[in-house]
Amino acid sequence: MEISEDPEFCSMIDRLRDEIENDTGEVPEAFEELAATDDPEELHRVLTAPGQPLWAREIAAYTLGVAGDPRAFEALVLLLNHRDPERCVTAAHALARLGDPRTARAAAALATNELRVAYALLPVRLLAELRAPESVPALITVLGRRLRADDPHWRVGLACVEGLGTLGDPRARPALEAALPHPRLGAAAGRSLTRLDPAG
């Protein structure tokens, strides 16, 4: 698929164009040129050159990432941990397609960092999508911290419950059973329990 036909890429470009117009009133020519290029060396230059705006780094990192270029890894991990959830979505999409063996370890570190739990939703979802060795232990750890009925980050817990159901690993059974009494997680935990490998 051409990058210009990628729905996630088109959504990112529309979002960034709106951001620039709202901030400055005018989209620079460099934006359209960067959005149109798939030259990996030009994209890497933009990614590493000092003083580049965030929109330029995001376009370059995403385009390199979906092309499988490992030079995008560090920038995408930073974007995955960004306070703007839309940037996290874009980064997670690219990281899932990058195929870099470091991705799961980085996503697990972000997901389990309790100081950054407000930004853990996309790393949790990425772990479920990656199906890596780090995925199940990290999701179990995060879920165990989200079991208070008044926990403000229950959506992160819900993503863990759903991810563990998707992964189907029997090691998740105790964590999912512990979530059953939770007013917001219990129903999903019940559904995920039915999806675990019965051999466990």
C-alpha positions in Angstrom: 0.0 0.0 0.0 1.3 3.5 -0.9 1.7 5.6 2.2 -0.7 8.2 0.8 -3.4 5.4 0.7 -2.9 4.4 4.4 -6.0 5.6 6.3 -4.0 6.2 9.5 -1.4 8.3 7.6 -4.2 10.3 6.0 -5.8 10.9 9.4 -2.5 12.0 10.9 -1.8 14.4 8.1 -5.3 15.9 8.4 -4.9 16.3 12.2 -1.4 17.9 11.9 -2.6 20.3 9.1 -5.4 21.4 11.4 -3.0 21.9 14.3 -0.7 24.0 12.2 -3.5 26.1 10.8 -4.9 26.7 14.3 -1.4 27.7 15.6 0.0 29.8 12.8 -2.9 30.3 10.3 -0.8 28.9 7.4 0.5 25.5 6.5 4.1 25.8 5.3 5.2 24.3 2.0 7.6 22.1 3.8 4.7 20.3 5.4 3.1 19.3 2.1 6.6 18.3 0.7 7.3 16.1 3.7 3.8 14.5 3.6 4.4 13.6 0.0 7.9 12.0 0.3 8.7 8.4 1.0 12.5 8.9 0.6 13.9 7.1 3.7 17.1 9.2 3.8 15.2 12.5 3.6 12.8 11.3 6.3 15.7 10.2 8.5 17.4 13.6 8.0 14.2 15.3 9.2 13.9 12.9 12.2 17.5 13.7 13.4 18.0 17.3 12.4 18.0 19.8 15.3 15.2 22.3 15.6 12.6 20.3 13.6 8.9 20.9 14.7 7.0 18.1 16.3 4.8 17.7 13.2 7.8 17.0 11.0 9.2 14.5 13.4 5.8 12.7 13.7 5.4 12.4 9.9 9.0 11.2 9.5 8.8 8.7 12.3 5.4 7.3 11.2 6.4 7.0 7.5 9.7 5.3 8.4 8.0 3.1 11.0 5.3 1.6 8.7 8.1 1.0 6.1 9.9 -1.1 8.7 12.9 1.2 9.1 14.4 0.7 12.6 15.7 4.2 12.7 12.2 5.3 13.6 12.1 3.3 16.8 13.2 5.9 19.4 11.1 8.7 18.0 8.0 6.4 17.9 8.5 5.3 21.5 8.7 8.9 22.6 5.4 9.6 20.7 3.8 6.6 22.3 4.4 8.2 25.7 3.1 11.6 24.6 0.5 13.5 26.5 -1.6 13.8 23.4 -3.5 10.6 22.9 -3.9 11.0 19.2 -0.1 11.0 18.8 0.0 7.9 20.9 -2.5 6.2 18.6 -0.4 7.1 15.5 2.9 5.9 17.2 1.3 2.6 18.3 0.0 1.9 14.8 3.5 2.5 13.3 5.3 0.5 16.1 3.0 -2.5 15.5 4.1 -2.5 11.9 7.8 -1.7 12.4 8.6 -5.2 13.6 11.4 -4.1 15.8 12.2 -6.6 18.6 12.7 -3.8 21.1 9.1 -2.6 20.8 7.5 -5.0 23.2 10.1 -4.3 25.9 9.6 -0.5 25.5 5.8 -0.8 25.5 6.0 -3.0 28.7 8.2 -0.4 30.4 5.8 2.4 29.5 2.7 0.4 30.5 4.1 -0.6 33.9 5.4 2.8 34.9 2.9 3.8 37.5 4.1 7.4 37.4 2.9 7.5 33.8 -0.3 5.4 34.2 -2.4 8.2 32.8 -0.7 7.6 29.4 -0.6 3.8 29.6 -3.7 3.0 27.5 -2.0 2.8 24.1 1.1 0.9 25.4 -1.3 -1.6 26.9 -3.2 -2.0 23.7 0.0 -2.3 21.7 1.2 -5.1 24.0 -1.9 -7.1 23.3 -1.5 -6.6 19.5 2.2 -7.6 19.6 1.6 -10.9 21.3 5.2 -10.8 22.5 6.7 -12.7 25.5 6.5 -9.4 27.5 2.8 -8.9 26.8 1.1 -11.2 29.3 3.3 -10.5 32.4 3.1 -6.7 31.8 -0.7 -6.7 31.4 -1.1 -8.9 34.5 1.1 -6.4 36.5 -0.8 -3.4 35.3 -4.2 -5.0 35.9 -3.3 -5.9 39.5 -2.8 -2.2 40.2 -6.1 -1.1 38.8 -8.5 -3.3 40.9 -9.6 -0.6 43.4 -13.2 0.2 42.7 -12.4 3.9 42.8 -9.3 3.7 40.6 -9.4 6.7 38.3 -7.5 4.8 35.6 -10.0 2.0 35.2 -9.9 2.3 31.4 -6.3 1.2 31.5 -7.5 -1.8 33.6 -10.2 -2.5 31.1 -7.7 -2.5 28.2 -5.6 -5.0 30.2 -8.6 -7.3 30.8 -9.6 -7.2 27.1 -5.9 -7.7 26.0 -5.5 -10.7 28.3 -8.7 -12.2 26.8 -7.3 -11.6 23.3 -4.0 -13.2 24.2 -5.8 -16.2 25.8 -2.8 -17.2 28.0 -3.9 -19.3 31.0 -1.4 -17.4 33.2 -3.9 -14.5 33.2 -6.6 -16.5 35.1 -5.8 -15.4 38.6 -5.7 -11.7 37.6 -8.9 -11.9 35.6 -10.7 -13.7 38.5 -9.5 -11.0 40.8 -11.1 -8.4 38.5 -14.5 -10.1 38.5 -15.9 -8.1 41.5 -14.8 -4.8 40.0 -17.9 -2.7 39.0 -16.3 -1.6 35.7 -14.1 -4.5 34.9 -16.1 -7.5 36.0 -18.2 -8.1 32.9 -15.2 -7.9 30.6 -13.1 -10.1 32.9 -15.8 -12.7 32.7 -15.8 -12.6 28.9 -12.0 -12.8 28.9 -11.9 -15.8 31.2 -14.0 -17.7 28.7 -11.3 -17.1 26.0 -8.3 -18.5 28.0 -6.7 -21.6 26.8 -8.4 -24.4 28.7 -5.2 -26.4 28.8 -4.1 -23.9 31.5 
